[in-house]
């Protein structure tokens, strides 16, 4: 074999190797959760995947798009509410790409653009709300944010599934005022509950007194029950309450004796007996 033949074989081998590498470079693998957007000579040529496919080398480019649900952390935004309260609010946005073609062709960076839209919408929506609405109606505000952001990202092939307010940071003086208001509200509820309890107790006592007045035997039974309860306790002094009807005769006797003593009269005496003859 001459030197020329060796050179030809070497060149042929190198060319075959280069051609083989070129052909192999056209192979692409796309995961199950991805889609490939293919451009040929700068023109959209369709989407591919998942799996293995082949593209023409040198004249074809491929952009992969993740179809899984992605998360956007919206950094804290300084917002002035409708009632002129300054606060810092952060949020989180969940979305996924539903149209890879529009996500690549219609916007340069759909992820960055979605973040900007979320920040702007967050400031606008909360700026039209009062502080009480932000604190008490989070679900309503979250739904409004989700609908508005989803409408604005729809031309990019992006579907916003969930938006949630994450942290609401209020000024320190406002936090103290709200704490005092909450404490006053708790005290108010406690007083109302105590007043209701006293009112119900007074009604029950009134009903019990009425029943006892209609049934004297009930009053006597309650009197005996009270004596039993006092006797059970280990007290050094026991007071026995007496009904008024038992004490009243003695009081009248004492009153009559006091009246006679005041008038200077003495009880009659019996004359001595005269002896008989």
VOBA-1610 file (N, C-alpha, C; in pm, whole numbers, padded with zeros to 5 digits, always signed):
BEGIN
Unk+00087-00119+00000Unk+00000+00000+00000Unk+00090+00124+00000Unk+00061+00210-00095Unk+00144+00328-00110Unk+00107+00433-00006Unk+00194+00532+00004Unk+00168+00641+00099Unk+00041+00718+00063Unk+00013+00728-00067Unk-00106+00799-00109Unk-00232+00729-00061Unk-00229+00598-00071Unk-00346+00521-00026Unk-00369+00539+00124Unk-00259+00542+00197Unk-00272+00560+00342Unk-00333+00696+00373Unk-00288+00797+00300Unk-00341+00932+00324Unk-00489+00937+00290Unk-00526+00873+00180Unk-00668+00872+00140Unk-00753+00803+00244Unk-00704+00690+00293Unk-00779+00617+00396Unk-00794+00701+00524Unk-00689+00768+00560Unk-00697+00853+00681Unk-00797+00965+00663Unk-00789+01028+00546Unk-00884+01137+00522Unk-01027+01084+00520Unk-01046+00969+00455Unk-01180+00910+00450Unk-01231+00873+00589Unk-01141+00820+00671Unk-01183+00784+00807Unk-01222+00906+00888Unk-01139+01011+00873Unk-01171+01134+00948Unk-01303+01192+00900Unk-01325+01192+00768Unk-01451+01245+00714Unk-01570+01164+00763Unk-01555+01032+00764Unk-01666+00948+00812Unk-01694+00974+00960Unk-01586+00993+01035Unk-01604+01022+01178Unk-01679+01154+01199Unk-01638+01254+01118Unk-01704+01385+01131Unk-01851+01376+01090Unk-01875+01305+00979Unk-02014+01290+00934Unk-02097+01216+01039Unk-02037+01113+01097Unk-02109+01038+01200Unk-02142+01124+01321Unk-02044+01202+01365Unk-02070+01292+01478Unk-02178+01394+01444Unk-02173+01442+01317Unk-02273+01540+01277Unk-02413+01480+01279Unk-02423+01358+01228Unk-02554+01293+01228Unk-02602+01265+01371Unk-02510+01221+01455Unk-02548+01193+01595Unk-02587+01320+01670Unk-02527+01432+01629Unk-02560+01558+01698Unk-02704+01601+01672Unk-02768+01542+01573Unk-02907+01575+01546Unk-03006+01502+01635Unk-02960+01408+01715Unk-03049+01336+01806Unk-03081+01421+01928Unk-03207+01422+01967Unk-03251+01496+02085Unk-03338+01406+02173Unk-03325+01426+02303Unk-03407+01352+02400Unk-03483+01454+02485Unk-03612+01435+02492Unk-03699+01525+02569Unk-03767+01443+02679Unk-03760+01492+02801Unk-03821+01422+02914Unk-03974+01428+02907Unk-04037+01344+02989Unk-04183+01336+02989Unk-04247+01470+03027Unk-04183+01546+03116Unk-04240+01672+03164Unk-04194+01791+03080Unk-04133+01767+02963Unk-04082+01874+02878Unk-04141+01864+02738Unk-04131+01975+02666Unk-04159+01977+02523Unk-04050+02059+02456Unk-04017+02022+02331Unk-03913+02090+02255Unk-03977+02173+02145Unk-03942+02301+02141Unk-03988+02391+02035Unk-03876+02397+01930Unk-03907+02357+01807Unk-03805+02341+01703Unk-03815+02457+01604Unk-03697+02515+01572Unk-03686+02620+01471Unk-03590+02571+01363Unk-03633+02581+01236Unk-03547+02543+01124Unk-03525+02665+01036Unk-03397+02703+01025Unk-03360+02824+00952Unk-03435+02946+01006Unk-03451+02948+01139Unk-03515+03060+01206Unk-03666+03058+01204Unk-03727+02958+01145Unk-03873+02950+01134Unk-03925+02839+01224Unk-04039+02866+01287Unk-04098+02765+01375Unk-04134+02641+01294Unk-04086+02526+01342Unk-04107+02400+01270Unk-04189+02301+01351Unk-04244+02342+01464Unk-04329+02252+01542Unk-04270+02222+01679Unk-04344+02144+01754Unk-04299+02100+01887Unk-04277+01950+01883Unk-04185+01904+01964Unk-04150+01762+01970Unk-04148+01716+02116Unk-04162+01585+02129Unk-04148+01524+02260Unk-04281+01474+02315Unk-04271+01395+02420Unk-04146+01350+02485Unk-04084+01232+02411Unk-03958+01203+02445Unk-03887+01090+02387Unk-03772+01134+02299Unk-03732+01044+02207Unk-03617+01065+02119Unk-03666+01109+01982Unk-03603+01212+01925Unk-03636+01255+01790Unk-03509+01311+01726Unk-03518+01333+01595Unk-03400+01376+01519Unk-03430+01509+01450Unk-03329+01598+01452Unk-03338+01725+01381Unk-03216+01738+01290Unk-03232+01817+01188Unk-03122+01838+01094Unk-03016+01926+01158Unk-02893+01878+01167Unk-02788+01959+01231Unk-02760+02086+01152Unk-02703+02183+01221Unk-02655+02308+01167Unk-02767+02406+01133Unk-02876+02359+01086Unk-02981+02451+01042Unk-03103+02449+01135Unk-03096+02368+01240Unk-03211+02353+01330Unk-03168+02383+01473Unk-03252+02458+01545Unk-03229+02486+01686Unk-03350+02439+01767Unk-03324+02405+01893Unk-03429+02348+01979Unk-03431+02424+02112Unk-03552+02463+02157Unk-03571+02523+02289Unk-03663+02433+02370Unk-03616+02389+02486Unk-03697+02303+02572Unk-03778+02388+02671Unk-03900+02343+02697Unk-03991+02413+02789Unk-04039+02313+02894Unk-04029+02353+03021Unk-04075+02269+03132Unk-04226+02289+03151Unk-04301+02179+03149Unk-04446+02186+03163Unk-04494+02165+03307Unk-04404+02140+03399Unk-04445+02118+03537Unk-04490+02249+03603Unk-04561+02235+03714Unk-04604+02353+03789Unk-04482+02421+03849Unk-04468+02549+03822Unk-04356+02627+03871Unk-04404+02726+03976Unk-04311+02773+04057Unk-04344+02864+04167Unk-04269+02995+04149Unk-04341+03105+04166Unk-04281+03238+04163Unk-04293+03298+04302Unk-04182+03336+04360Unk-04182+03407+04488Unk-04183+03558+04459Unk-04295+03621+04485Unk-04305+03766+04465Unk-04242+03835+04586Unk-04135+03911+04568Unk-04069+03976+04682Unk-04161+04077+04748Unk-04133+04114+04875Unk-04220+04209+04946Unk-04235+04340+04868Unk-04360+04382+04853Unk-04393+04505+04784Unk-04449+04606+04883Unk-04398+04729+04879Unk-04451+04835+04966Unk-04578+04891+04903Unk-04688+04879+04975Unk-04819+04911+04920Unk-04890+05009+05013Unk-04963+05103+04954Unk-05049+05195+05029Unk-05193+05157+04999Unk-05266+05115+05101Unk-05404+05071+05082Unk-05496+05191+05057Unk-05621+05160+05031Unk-05718+05266+05001Unk-05741+05358+05120Unk-05726+05304+05243Unk-05741+05387+05362Unk-05607+05440+05413Unk-05508+05451+05321Unk-05380+05517+05348Unk-05299+05447+05457Unk-05296+05317+05454Unk-05211+05239+05544Unk-05097+05180+05462Unk-04974+05205+05507Unk-04856+05153+05437Unk-04821+05016+05492Unk-04799+04921+05403Unk-04765+04785+05444Unk-04673+04722+05339Unk-04609+04613+05380Unk-04528+04534+05288Unk-04591+04395+05276Unk-04615+04355+05152Unk-04685+04228+05126Unk-04604+04147+05026Unk-04585+04020+05057Unk-04523+03926+04965Unk-04625+03819+04927Unk-04601+03752+04815Unk-04697+03653+04767Unk-04623+03541+04696Unk-04697+03435+04667Unk-04642+03323+04591Unk-04742+03288+04481Unk-04689+03260+04361Unk-04772+03232+04243Unk-04734+03095+04189Unk-04836+03012+04163Unk-04816+02880+04104Unk-04872+02882+03961Unk-04791+02839+03865Unk-04834+02841+03726Unk-04764+02729+03650Unk-04813+02704+03530Unk-04748+02608+03441Unk-04772+02650+03296Unk-04682+02607+03208Unk-04691+02638+03066Unk-04784+02538+02999Unk-04885+02587+02929Unk-04979+02500+02859Unk-04959+02505+02708Unk-04887+02605+02659Unk-04860+02616+02515Unk-04713+02653+02496Unk-04626+02555+02474Unk-04482+02585+02460Unk-04452+02680+02344Unk-04527+02671+02236Unk-04501+02758+02121Unk-04516+02905+02159Unk-04628+02941+02221Unk-04650+03081+02259Unk-04553+03124+02370Unk-04517+03032+02460Unk-04425+03067+02568Unk-04288+03105+02515Unk-04249+03052+02399Unk-04118+03082+02341Unk-04127+03196+02240Unk-04233+03198+02160Unk-04241+03294+02049Unk-04296+03429+02095Unk-04397+03430+02181Unk-04467+03554+02214Unk-04400+03637+02322Unk-04306+03583+02396Unk-04241+03657+02503Unk-04096+03610+02512Unk-04007+03705+02542Unk-03865+03670+02547Unk-03833+03579+02665Unk-03889+03610+02783Unk-03864+03531+02904Unk-03995+03525+02982Unk-04071+03417+02962Unk-04204+03409+03024Unk-04196+03405+03176Unk-04088+03350+03232Unk-04076+03343+03376Unk-04057+03482+03437Unk-03964+03559+03381Unk-03940+03694+03431Unk-04061+03784+03408Unk-04123+03770+03292Unk-04241+03851+03262Unk-04356+03819+03358Unk-04371+03693+03395Unk-04477+03655+03490Unk-04451+03716+03627Unk-04326+03722+03668Unk-04292+03784+03797Unk-04329+03932+03795Unk-04297+04002+03686Unk-04328+04144+03677Unk-04479+04168+03678Unk-04552+04085+03608Unk-04698+04097+03607Unk-04754+04074+03746Unk-04702+03974+03818Unk-04750+03944+03953Unk-04724+04061+04048Unk-04607+04123+04040Unk-04577+04236+04126Unk-04670+04354+04099Unk-04689+04385+03973Unk-04775+04499+03937Unk-04919+04474+03979Unk-04969+04355+03954Unk-05107+04323+03990Unk-05126+04324+04141Unk-05027+04277+04215Unk-05037+04276+04361Unk-05050+04419+04415Unk-04970+04510+04364Unk-04978+04649+04410Unk-05112+04713+04372Unk-05160+04685+04251Unk-05285+04746+04207Unk-05405+04696+04287Unk-05414+04567+04306Unk-05531+04509+04374Unk-05534+04550+04521Unk-05421+04539+04589Unk-05419+04576+04731Unk-05433+04727+04749Unk-05386+04805+04652Unk-05403+04949+04662Unk-05548+04992+04652Unk-05634+04907+04597Unk-05777+04936+04587Unk-05857+04875+04702Unk-05789+04816+04799Unk-05856+04749+04912Unk-05823+04821+05042Unk-05911+04804+05141Unk-05886+04856+05275Unk-05803+04757+05354Unk-05746+04806+05465Unk-05666+04719+05551Unk-05748+04603+05604Unk-05871+04630+05647Unk-05955+04523+05701Unk-05983+04417+05596Unk-05999+04457+05470Unk-06021+04360+05364Unk-05898+04274+05341Unk-05781+04336+05345Unk-05657+04260+05325Unk-05639+04155+05434Unk-05675+04191+05557Unk-05654+04099+05669Unk-05764+03995+05680Unk-05887+04031+05646Unk-06000+03941+05670Unk-06049+03869+05545Unk-06018+03919+05426Unk-06071+03861+05303Unk-05958+03815+05211Unk-05868+03738+05267Unk-05753+03694+05187Unk-05795+03603+05072Unk-05891+03515+05097Unk-05933+03423+04992Unk-05991+03499+04873Unk-06068+03603+04901Unk-06126+03683+04793Unk-06016+03754+04715Unk-05921+03812+04786Unk-05810+03883+04720Unk-05724+03786+04641Unk-05696+03669+04696Unk-05618+03568+04623Unk-05686+03530+04492Unk-05818+03514+04497Unk-05890+03478+04374Unk-05883+03590+04271Unk-05899+03714+04315Unk-05889+03827+04222Unk-05751+03833+04158Unk-05648+03815+04237Unk-05511+03816+04183Unk-05493+03705+04081Unk-05543+03586+04112Unk-05527+03472+04021Unk-05596+03498+03888Unk-05718+03553+03893Unk-05792+03579+03769Unk-05721+03685+03684Unk-05677+03793+03747Unk-05615+03903+03672Unk-05482+03860+03612Unk-05397+03794+03692Unk-05266+03751+03641Unk-05283+03648+03531Unk-05380+03557+03547Unk-05402+03454+03446Unk-05446+03515+03313Unk-05530+03618+03319Unk-05573+03684+03195Unk-05455+03750+03123Unk-05363+03807+03198Unk-05252+03879+03136Unk-05143+03784+03085Unk-05130+03667+03143Unk-05028+03572+03097Unk-05082+03472+02995Unk-05212+03475+02968Unk-05271+03379+02874Unk-05210+03390+02733Unk-05182+03511+02680Unk-05118+03517+02547Unk-04980+03453+02542Unk-04918+03431+02655Unk-04786+03368+02659Unk-04794+03217+02675Unk-04915+03162+02676Unk-04929+03018+02696Unk-04905+02975+02839Unk-04923+03066+02934Unk-04900+03038+03076Unk-05034+03036+03148Unk-05057+02932+03229Unk-05179+02918+03307Unk-05146+02935+03455Unk-05203+03040+03516Unk-05183+03065+03659Unk-05291+02989+03735Unk-05251+02898+03822Unk-05346+02814+03896Unk-05378+02868+04034Unk-05279+02923+04104Unk-05300+02968+04241Unk-05214+03089+04270Unk-05273+03184+04342Unk-05199+03299+04395Unk-05235+03312+04542Unk-05136+03327+04628Unk-05161+03335+04772Unk-05075+03444+04834Unk-05139+03530+04913Unk-05063+03627+04991Unk-04983+03551+05096Unk-04857+03585+05108Unk-04769+03510+05196Unk-04750+03580+05330Unk-04695+03699+05329Unk-04670+03775+05452Unk-04724+03917+05435Unk-04788+03966+05542Unk-04836+04104+05547Unk-04768+04170+05666Unk-04680+04265+05637Unk-04602+04333+05741Unk-04658+04473+05761Unk-04707+04499+05884Unk-04766+04628+05918Unk-04668+04712+05999Unk-04684+04845+06000Unk-04600+04929+06086Unk-04618+04893+06232Unk-04513+04917+06313Unk-04516+04877+06453Unk-04626+04949+06531Unk-04644+05079+06507Unk-04748+05153+06581Unk-04887+05101+06548Unk-04907+05058+06424Unk-05037+05002+06386Unk-05059+04865+06450Unk-04952+04787+06462Unk-04963+04658+06529Unk-05005+04676+06674Unk-04946+04776+06742Unk-04984+04801+06882Unk-05129+04845+06892Unk-05172+04932+06803Unk-05311+04978+06807Unk-05407+04862+06783Unk-05374+04774+06691Unk-05461+04660+06664Unk-05463+04564+06782Unk-05350+04549+06851Unk-05346+04463+06970Unk-05436+04518+07080Unk-05432+04652+07101Unk-05520+04713+07201Unk-05666+04697+07163Unk-05695+04713+07036Unk-05833+04697+06991Unk-05882+04554+07012Unk-05796+04457+06983Unk-05835+04317+07003Unk-05857+04287+07151Unk-05771+04344+07237Unk-05788+04322+07381Unk-05918+04384+07431Unk-05949+04504+07384Unk-06075+04568+07423Unk-06195+04487+07375Unk-06184+04431+07257Unk-06294+04350+07205Unk-06313+04224+07288Unk-06203+04162+07331Unk-06214+04043+07416Unk-06278+04078+07550Unk-06239+04191+07610Unk-06299+04232+07737Unk-06449+04260+07719Unk-06484+04320+07607Unk-06625+04348+07581Unk-06705+04218+07573Unk-06653+04120+07501Unk-06725+03992+07490Unk-06736+03924+07626Unk-06629+03933+07708Unk-06633+03871+07841Unk-06740+03936+07929Unk-06750+04070+07923Unk-06851+04139+08003Unk-06992+04104+07955Unk-07009+04093+07826Unk-07141+04057+07773Unk-07181+03917+07818Unk-07085+03824+07813Unk-07114+03687+07857Unk-07148+03683+08005Unk-07072+03759+08087Unk-07099+03763+08231Unk-07237+03823+08259Unk-07272+03930+08187Unk-07403+03993+08206Unk-07516+03898+08166Unk-07497+03825+08057Unk-07599+03728+08017Unk-07615+03619+08122Unk-07502+03575+08180Unk-07510+03474+08285Unk-07585+03523+08407Unk-07558+03647+08449Unk-07629+03703+08564Unk-07778+03720+08534Unk-07811+03760+08411Unk-07951+03775+08375Unk-08024+03642+08380Unk-07963+03538+08325Unk-08025+03406+08329Unk-08039+03356+08473Unk-07936+03381+08555Unk-07943+03338+08695Unk-08055+03411+08768Unk-08072+03542+08741Unk-08179+03617+08808Unk-08316+03565+08767Unk-08331+03529+08638Unk-08458+03472+08594Unk-08487+03340+08664Unk-08385+03256+08676Unk-08404+03127+08742Unk-08436+03145+08890Unk-08368+03240+08957Unk-08398+03266+09098Unk-08540+03319+09115Unk-08582+03404+09022Unk-08719+03456+09029Unk-08821+03344+09014Unk-08796+03254+08920Unk-08887+03142+08902Unk-08889+03051+09024Unk-08770+03028+09083Unk-08764+02944+09203Unk-08838+03008+09319Unk-08824+03139+09336Unk-08894+03208+09444Unk-09045+03201+09424Unk-09087+03212+09299Unk-09231+03203+09271Unk-09285+03065+09304Unk-09210+02961+09267Unk-09253+02824+09296Unk-09261+02801+09446Unk-09159+02849+09521Unk-09159+02830+09666Unk-09273+02906+09733Unk-09305+03023+09680Unk-09416+03099+09740Unk-09549+03030+09717Unk-09560+02957+09608Unk-09684+02886+09580Unk-09692+02754+09655Unk-09579+02697+09693Unk-09574+02568+09762Unk-09494+02585+09890Unk-09558+02609+10005Unk-09483+02623+10132Unk-09401+02501+10167Unk-09449+02384+10128Unk-09373+02262+10159Unk-09237+02264+10092Unk-09230+02322+09974Unk-09102+02332+09904Unk-09005+02418+09983Unk-09054+02527+10042Unk-08968+02613+10123Unk-08917+02540+10246Unk-09003+02459+10309Unk-08960+02382+10426Unk-08854+02278+10388Unk-08872+02213+10273Unk-08772+02115+10228Unk-08639+02184+10201Unk-08643+02302+10142Unk-08520+02375+10116Unk-08454+02415+10247Unk-08534+02450+10347Unk-08481+02485+10479Unk-08410+02366+10542Unk-08472+02247+10535Unk-08410+02126+10590Unk-08283+02090+10513Unk-08285+02108+10382Unk-08166+02078+10302Unk-08051+02169+10340Unk-08080+02295+10365Unk-07975+02389+10407Unk-07916+02349+10541Unk-08000+02309+10635Unk-07951+02263+10765Unk-07861+02141+10750Unk-07899+02050+10660Unk-07816+01930+10637Unk-07680+01968+10582Unk-07677+02060+10488Unk-07550+02103+10429Unk-07462+02170+10533Unk-07521+02249+10622Unk-07442+02316+10726Unk-07386+02214+10824Unk-07466+02113+10857Unk-07421+02012+10953Unk-07306+01930+10898Unk-07301+01910+10768Unk-07192+01830+10710Unk-07060+01903+10722Unk-07060+02036+10707Unk-06936+02113+10715Unk-06883+02115+10857Unk-06752+02116+10869Unk-06685+02116+11000Unk-06666+02261+11045Unk-06773+02320+11093Unk-06768+02458+11141Unk-06773+02461+11293Unk-06703+02555+11354Unk-06706+02569+11500Unk-06834+02635+11547Unk-06896+02713+11461Unk-07021+02781+11495Unk-07124+02749+11389Unk-07241+02709+11436Unk-07351+02675+11346Unk-07468+02765+11378Unk-07521+02831+11281Unk-07636+02919+11296Unk-07757+02848+11238Unk-07862+02835+11321Unk-07985+02772+11276Unk-08088+02880+11245Unk-08116+02905+11123Unk-08220+03003+11092Unk-08357+02947+11125Unk-08445+03033+11184Unk-08581+02993+11220Unk-08681+03069+11135Unk-08787+03005+11100Unk-08892+03076+11026Unk-08950+03189+11110Unk-09000+03291+11046Unk-09056+03407+11116Unk-09181+03369+11195Unk-09260+03275+11145Unk-09384+03240+11214Unk-09359+03172+11347Unk-09237+03113+11365Unk-09205+03053+11494Unk-09154+03157+11593Unk-09090+03258+11547Unk-09032+03358+11636Unk-09133+03466+11674Unk-09233+03489+11591Unk-09326+03601+11611Unk-09401+03594+11744Unk-09453+03477+11794Unk-09522+03475+11924Unk-09433+03523+12038Unk-09308+03479+12040Unk-09217+03523+12145Unk-09192+03673+12137Unk-09184+03723+12018Unk-09164+03867+12003Unk-09282+03946+12056Unk-09404+03895+12036Unk-09523+03965+12088Unk-09526+03964+12240Unk-09487+03852+12304Unk-09484+03844+12450Unk-09385+03946+12506Unk-09265+03950+12446Unk-09165+04046+12492Unk-09212+04189+12473Unk-09282+04214+12364Unk-09332+04349+12337Unk-09437+04390+12440Unk-09526+04296+12477Unk-09630+04327+12577Unk-09568+04353+12713Unk-09467+04273+12751Unk-09401+04293+12880Unk-09332+04428+12886Unk-09270+04467+12776Unk-09204+04597+12773Unk-09305+04710+12784Unk-09423+04693+12727Unk-09526+04797+12735Unk-09578+04812+12877Unk-09598+04704+12948Unk-09646+04713+13086Unk-09543+04779+13175Unk-09415+04743+13151Unk-09311+04805+13233Unk-09305+04956+13210Unk-09332+04998+13091Unk-09331+05141+13060Unk-09448+05213+13126Unk-09566+05151+13134Unk-09685+05213+13195Unk-09686+05205+13347Unk-09590+05136+13410Unk-09580+05126+13555Unk-09680+05032+13616Unk-09739+04946+13546Unk-09833+04847+13599Unk-09759+04722+13633Unk-09809+04654+13733Unk-09747+04529+13774Unk-09849+04420+13759Unk-09807+04304+13742Unk-09901+04194+13729Unk-09976+04176+13858Unk-10105+04139+13857Unk-10186+04121+13979Unk-10130+04012+14067Unk-10142+04041+14203Unk-10094+03941+14301Unk-10211+03876+14368Unk-10194+03759+14417Unk-10302+03684+14483Unk-10302+03719+14631Unk-10420+03764+14694Unk-10423+03800+14838Unk-10400+03678+14924Unk-10343+03702+15043Unk-10315+03587+15131Unk-10445+03526+15180Unk-10442+03402+15197Unk-10562+03330+15242Unk-10591+03360+15388Unk-10724+03378+15428Unk-10766+03406+15566Unk-10792+03273+15636Unk-10733+03255+15756Unk-10756+03127+15825Unk-10899+03118+15873Unk-10954+03007+15865Unk-11093+02983+15907Unk-11097+02946+16054Unk-11206+02981+16124Unk-11224+02948+16265Unk-11263+02804+16281
//
